[in-house]
């Protein structure tokens, strides 16, 4: 649900999220990671799949895909440090911060191997994590990688305000994130802005986007170090991170496959849920049909 710089989304519109689970959302769990409280979902059984949200996003933004994926996999879905309900320490946030927290999160849960699915900022984190493994870092092993409209590559065009502090700024962000904004009436806009302000992640977003180390953490020169099977999924009408970035990811990672979605912006799990699920579960191994 949620540029790198672009990253994530702040969504949480009830119309998109509420109907997915008949009995409400999954149980919210907590675990201490480096002394910080991390909130997460842990549901389903089978191979471990970690879903990593984007900038200004949170675990609930994965809601449309959770129930079907939990029938095949054990899903670990954290509110990453500084976002959602997790603690928000006053750090100089970097991508490495998130790589370190992800590894410790998995270690604390005694996960021996995992598959990573990362959207936007989450894709940058997942990509750097796997690249570091490929360069010899001792991290929890990753079997497969799915990049969803991932940040992490150098962008030629400026990105919109990813930390909106006004209704107009929020509207601009939503129009950049979604292909279909027919739902974005005044009431929905106010609800989304209210929700954004309530999560108190503005410092995290500003700190991350302003961190000078981001340039050294870009993945352009690190793609050859990603040595696990990789699926790149992208919305063809993504205005935040145009599909050219997806093509560069697919070309730079050995053996990677690109699946793109028509009439879809930055968030395929929301706008093209069924097609996204088909592509991802077929890639991970779950018997679903392949998306085109």
C-alpha positions as CSV (number, residue, x, y, z in Angstrom):
1,X,0.0,0.0,0.0
2,X,3.1,2.7,-0.2
3,X,11.2,8.4,-4.2
4,X,12.9,6.9,-3.5
5,X,13.0,8.5,-3.7
6,X,9.7,7.8,-3.8
7,X,8.5,5.5,-1.9
8,X,5.7,4.6,-0.2
9,X,2.4,5.6,0.3
10,X,0.4,6.7,3.0
11,X,-2.8,5.2,2.2
12,X,-5.1,3.4,4.4
13,X,-8.4,4.4,2.9
14,X,-11.0,2.4,4.5
15,X,-12.6,1.6,1.2
16,X,-9.4,-0.1,0.1
17,X,-8.4,-1.8,3.3
18,X,-11.4,-2.8,5.4
19,X,-13.1,-5.4,3.2
20,X,-10.1,-7.7,2.9
21,X,-10.5,-9.4,6.2
22,X,-13.9,-10.5,7.3
23,X,-13.0,-10.3,11.0
24,X,-10.7,-7.3,10.8
25,X,-7.0,-7.1,10.4
26,X,-4.5,-9.7,11.6
27,X,-3.2,-9.6,15.2
28,X,-0.6,-6.9,15.8
29,X,2.5,-8.4,17.4
30,X,5.6,-6.7,18.8
31,X,9.2,-7.6,19.2
32,X,12.3,-5.7,20.5
33,X,15.0,-5.1,17.9
34,X,18.0,-3.2,19.0
35,X,16.0,-2.0,22.0
36,X,13.2,-0.6,19.8
37,X,9.6,-1.9,19.7
38,X,8.8,-3.2,16.2
39,X,5.2,-4.0,15.4
40,X,4.4,-6.7,12.8
41,X,2.0,-9.3,11.4
42,X,2.9,-12.9,11.5
43,X,0.4,-15.1,9.7
44,X,0.1,-18.2,7.5
45,X,2.5,-21.1,7.3
46,X,5.0,-22.4,4.7
47,X,8.1,-20.7,3.3
48,X,8.8,-17.3,5.0
49,X,7.9,-14.3,2.9
50,X,8.8,-10.8,4.3
51,X,6.7,-7.9,2.9
52,X,8.6,-4.6,3.2
53,X,6.5,-1.4,2.8
54,X,7.6,1.9,1.3
55,X,8.3,5.4,2.6
56,X,5.6,6.9,4.7
57,X,3.8,3.6,4.6
58,X,3.1,0.7,7.0
59,X,2.2,-2.9,7.3
60,X,-1.5,-2.4,6.8
61,X,-0.9,-1.2,3.3
62,X,-0.2,-4.8,2.3
63,X,-3.8,-5.8,3.4
64,X,-5.2,-6.6,0.0
65,X,-2.6,-9.4,-0.6
66,X,-2.3,-10.8,2.9
67,X,-5.1,-13.3,3.1
68,X,-4.5,-15.0,-0.2
69,X,-0.7,-15.1,0.3
70,X,-1.1,-16.5,3.9
71,X,-2.7,-19.6,2.4
72,X,0.7,-20.5,0.9
73,X,3.4,-18.8,3.0
74,X,4.3,-17.6,6.4
75,X,4.1,-13.8,6.1
76,X,6.2,-11.5,8.2
77,X,5.0,-8.0,7.7
78,X,6.7,-5.3,9.9
79,X,6.1,-1.7,10.5
80,X,9.7,-0.8,9.7
81,X,11.6,1.3,12.2
82,X,10.4,4.9,12.2
83,X,7.0,4.0,10.5
84,X,3.6,2.8,11.4
85,X,3.2,1.8,15.1
86,X,6.9,0.9,15.5
87,X,9.2,3.1,17.6
88,X,10.5,6.2,15.9
89,X,14.0,7.0,17.4
90,X,15.6,10.2,16.3
91,X,18.2,8.6,14.0
92,X,19.9,9.8,10.9
93,X,18.0,7.1,8.9
94,X,19.8,5.4,6.1
95,X,19.0,2.3,3.9
96,X,21.7,0.5,5.9
97,X,19.7,1.3,9.1
98,X,16.8,-0.7,7.6
99,X,19.0,-3.6,6.4
100,X,20.4,-3.9,9.9
101,X,17.0,-3.9,11.5
102,X,15.6,-6.4,9.0
103,X,18.4,-8.8,9.6
104,X,18.0,-8.5,13.4
105,X,14.2,-8.8,13.1
106,X,14.6,-12.1,11.3
107,X,17.3,-13.3,13.7
108,X,15.2,-12.5,16.7
109,X,12.3,-14.6,15.1
110,X,14.8,-17.4,14.4
111,X,14.1,-17.3,10.7
112,X,16.7,-19.5,8.9
113,X,15.9,-18.3,5.3
114,X,13.4,-16.0,3.7
115,X,12.0,-14.5,0.5
116,X,11.8,-10.7,0.4
117,X,9.1,-8.7,-1.3
118,X,9.8,-4.9,-1.2
119,X,7.7,-2.0,-2.5
120,X,9.4,1.3,-3.3
121,X,11.6,2.1,-0.3
122,X,11.1,-1.5,0.8
123,X,12.5,-2.6,-2.6
124,X,15.6,-0.5,-2.1
125,X,16.1,-2.1,1.4
126,X,15.5,-5.6,0.0
127,X,17.8,-5.0,-2.9
128,X,20.6,-3.7,-0.7
129,X,20.1,-6.6,1.7
130,X,20.5,-9.2,-1.1
131,X,23.4,-7.3,-2.7
132,X,25.3,-7.4,0.6
133,X,24.7,-11.1,0.9
134,X,26.1,-11.5,-2.6
135,X,29.2,-9.5,-1.5
136,X,29.8,-11.8,1.4
137,X,27.9,-10.2,4.3
138,X,26.7,-12.6,7.0
139,X,22.9,-12.0,6.8
140,X,19.9,-14.3,7.0
141,X,19.9,-16.1,3.6
142,X,17.4,-15.0,1.0
143,X,15.9,-17.5,-1.5
144,X,14.0,-15.2,-3.8
145,X,13.6,-11.4,-4.3
146,X,10.6,-9.5,-5.5
147,X,11.1,-5.8,-6.3
148,X,7.8,-3.8,-6.6
149,X,8.2,-0.3,-8.1
150,X,11.4,-0.2,-6.2
151,X,13.4,2.9,-5.4
152,X,17.2,2.7,-5.2
153,X,18.4,3.7,-8.7
154,X,19.5,7.2,-9.6
155,X,16.6,9.2,-11.0
156,X,16.8,11.8,-13.7
157,X,13.6,13.7,-12.8
158,X,12.8,15.4,-9.5
159,X,10.3,13.6,-7.3
160,X,7.2,15.2,-5.8
161,X,6.9,16.1,-2.1
162,X,6.9,12.8,-0.3
163,X,6.3,14.4,3.1
164,X,3.1,16.5,2.5
165,X,2.2,19.1,5.1
166,X,-0.9,20.4,3.4
167,X,-4.1,19.1,1.7
168,X,-2.7,20.3,-1.6
169,X,0.6,18.4,-1.0
170,X,-1.3,15.3,-0.1
171,X,-3.4,15.5,-3.2
172,X,-0.3,15.9,-5.4
173,X,1.2,12.8,-3.7
174,X,-1.9,10.7,-4.2
175,X,-2.1,11.7,-7.8
176,X,1.5,10.7,-8.3
177,X,1.0,7.3,-6.5
178,X,-2.2,6.1,-8.1
179,X,-3.2,5.7,-11.7
180,X,-6.9,5.8,-10.8
181,X,-7.7,8.7,-8.5
182,X,-11.5,8.7,-9.0
183,X,-11.8,7.9,-5.3
184,X,-9.9,11.0,-4.3
185,X,-12.8,13.3,-3.4
186,X,-12.6,16.0,-0.7
187,X,-13.7,13.6,2.1
188,X,-11.1,10.9,1.1
189,X,-8.4,13.5,0.8
190,X,-9.1,14.9,4.3
191,X,-9.2,11.3,5.7
192,X,-5.9,10.4,4.1
193,X,-4.2,13.6,5.3
194,X,-5.6,13.1,8.9
195,X,-4.3,9.5,8.8
196,X,-0.8,10.7,7.6
197,X,-0.5,13.2,10.4
198,X,-1.6,10.6,13.0
199,X,1.3,8.2,12.4
200,X,4.0,10.9,13.2
201,X,6.5,9.6,10.6
202,X,7.4,13.1,9.2
203,X,10.8,13.1,11.0
204,X,11.7,9.7,9.6
205,X,10.8,10.7,6.0
206,X,12.7,14.0,6.2
207,X,15.7,12.4,7.9
208,X,15.9,9.6,5.3
209,X,15.5,11.7,2.2
210,X,18.0,14.3,3.5
211,X,20.6,11.8,4.5
212,X,23.8,12.4,2.4
213,X,24.7,8.7,2.6
214,X,21.7,7.8,0.3
215,X,23.9,8.5,-2.8
216,X,26.4,5.9,-1.7
217,X,23.6,3.4,-1.0
218,X,22.1,3.5,-4.5
219,X,21.9,0.1,-6.2
220,X,23.0,1.1,-9.7
221,X,26.5,-0.2,-9.2
222,X,25.5,-3.1,-6.9
223,X,23.0,-4.9,-9.2
224,X,25.6,-7.5,-10.2
225,X,25.9,-8.5,-6.6
226,X,22.2,-9.6,-6.5
227,X,22.6,-13.3,-7.2
228,X,19.2,-14.8,-6.2
229,X,16.2,-15.3,-8.5
230,X,14.5,-11.9,-8.9
231,X,11.1,-10.8,-10.1
232,X,10.6,-7.1,-10.9
233,X,7.0,-5.9,-10.9
234,X,6.0,-2.4,-12.0
235,X,3.0,-0.3,-12.8
236,X,3.3,1.0,-16.4
237,X,1.9,4.4,-15.4
238,X,4.0,4.9,-12.3
239,X,4.6,8.6,-12.1
240,X,6.9,8.5,-9.1
241,X,9.3,5.9,-10.4
242,X,8.7,5.5,-14.1
243,X,8.9,2.0,-15.6
244,X,12.3,2.7,-17.1
245,X,13.7,2.1,-13.6
246,X,12.0,-1.3,-13.6
247,X,13.6,-2.1,-17.0
248,X,17.0,-1.1,-15.6
249,X,16.6,-3.4,-12.6
250,X,15.6,-6.3,-14.8
251,X,18.5,-5.7,-17.2
252,X,21.1,-5.3,-14.4
253,X,20.2,-8.3,-12.2
254,X,21.2,-11.6,-13.9
255,X,18.2,-13.7,-14.9
256,X,15.6,-11.2,-13.5
257,X,12.2,-11.1,-15.1
258,X,10.0,-8.0,-15.4
259,X,6.2,-8.1,-15.2
260,X,4.4,-4.9,-15.7
261,X,0.7,-3.9,-15.2
262,X,-1.4,-1.7,-17.4
263,X,-3.4,1.1,-16.0
264,X,-1.4,0.9,-12.8
265,X,0.6,3.5,-10.8
266,X,3.1,3.1,-8.0
267,X,1.2,0.5,-6.0
268,X,0.4,-2.7,-7.9
269,X,-0.6,-4.6,-4.8
270,X,-3.5,-2.2,-4.4
271,X,-4.4,-1.2,-8.0
272,X,-3.8,-4.6,-9.6
273,X,-4.1,-7.0,-6.7
274,X,-5.1,-10.2,-8.6
275,X,-2.5,-9.8,-11.3
276,X,0.1,-8.9,-8.8
277,X,-0.7,-12.0,-6.7
278,X,-0.7,-14.2,-9.7
279,X,2.8,-13.0,-10.8
280,X,4.3,-13.1,-7.3
281,X,2.9,-16.5,-6.2
282,X,3.9,-18.1,-9.5
283,X,7.4,-16.8,-9.0
284,X,7.7,-17.8,-5.4
285,X,6.1,-21.1,-6.0
286,X,2.5,-21.5,-5.1
287,X,0.7,-22.8,-8.2
288,X,-0.8,-19.6,-9.4
289,X,-1.2,-18.7,-13.0
290,X,1.4,-16.4,-14.6
291,X,0.5,-12.7,-15.2
292,X,1.3,-11.0,-18.5
